Amino acid sequence: MIVEVVGGADERPEVRVVDTDDLTRLHLALGQVTDEEADRALRDAGLGRMQDADTGVLDAAALRAAAEPDADVAGWAQRWDGMLESARGRGWVSDDGAFLQVHVESAAGA
């Protein structure tokens, strides 16, 4: 799954959740936006925030709510739970389970 922050209409960044069936990976992909623009777009969308240039923090419940309606694979909810457990084992989930720490990939690094 990828959370994209890309330039949108009127050059206002927009947030999209794509590849929702692929729960083997999760990252934040930034298009031609600054870290500050990405942070504002994530906060405005209710999906999270930028922690720094390399790390994003996503709201797990909001991400699930955004992704699940587009999921087409059988057993998606169980796969989601498995992804969270895997992330928790790596220390990427907050103690209360509300937030996921994710790697940021920027267009500048592509």
N, C-alpha and C positions, 0 to 999 in steps of 0.2 A: 504494500500500500504506500502511496506517495501523497503527501500533502504539498500541493504546489501553491506558491505565491508568485503570480505573474502580473505583468502590466495589463490593465483592463481598459474599459471604456474611459475616455477622457483622461487617460494616463493615470487612473486610480487603480492601484493594485487590487487584485481579487484573489480569493482563496478557493482552491478546488481540491477535492479528495478524489484521486484516481487510482486505478489498479486495485480496487477494493477487494477483489477475490484473492489477491496474492498477500497472504498473511505471513509469509516467510521472511518478509523484510518490511521495514517502516522507516522512512526518512522524510525530511523536509527539503523540498527542491525550490530554490529561489531563482526566478527569472531575472530580468534586467531591473531589479529593484534594490534599493539600499537596505541595510539591516534595519534601519529605523522605519522605513516604509513597510517592510515585512512584519516587524513587530506590531505596528499599528493595524495592519490588515488582519493579522491573526487575532489580535485583541478585539477588533471590531466584529469579526466573524464568530467570536466566542470559542475559538478553537485552541487558544494558547498564547504563547509569547516567545520572543527570542530571549535566550539566556545570554548568549554571546554570539560571535560570528560563526562559531562551529557547532553550536548546540541550540536546539529549540526545546520548549517544554509544551507538550500538548495535553489538553484536558481529555482524559480517557473517555468519559461519558459523552462529551460533545463529539469526539471523533467517531465513536461507535454510532451515535445517532446520525451523523453525516454519511457514514460509509455503508451501514447495513441496508438501507433501502435500495442501493445500487448493486448489492451483492447477488450473484447468480449461482454460486457454488453450494452444493448440498453440505450441510453441517457447518455453515459459516459461523454460527454462534459458538460452537465448540472450538473451532479453529481460532476464533478471536480469543477465547479463554486461554487456549494453548499459547498464543502469541504473548499474552500478558504474563503468563507464568514464566515463559522463556525470558522475557524482558526483566521480570522481577529477579530471576536467578542471576542476571548480569548486573543488577543494581540500577536498572534504568527506570524503575517504577518508584514513585514516592511511597513512604511508609503507609499512608492511608489508601494507596491504590488509585488515587484520583488523577495523578499526572504521570505522563511518560516522557522521559528524556530521549530526544532523537538527534541524530546526526544531521547537519545541514550540508547540502550540496548546492553550490551556487553556479550560475551560468558562467561566471567569470572563471571558475575552475574547470569548466568543461572543455 
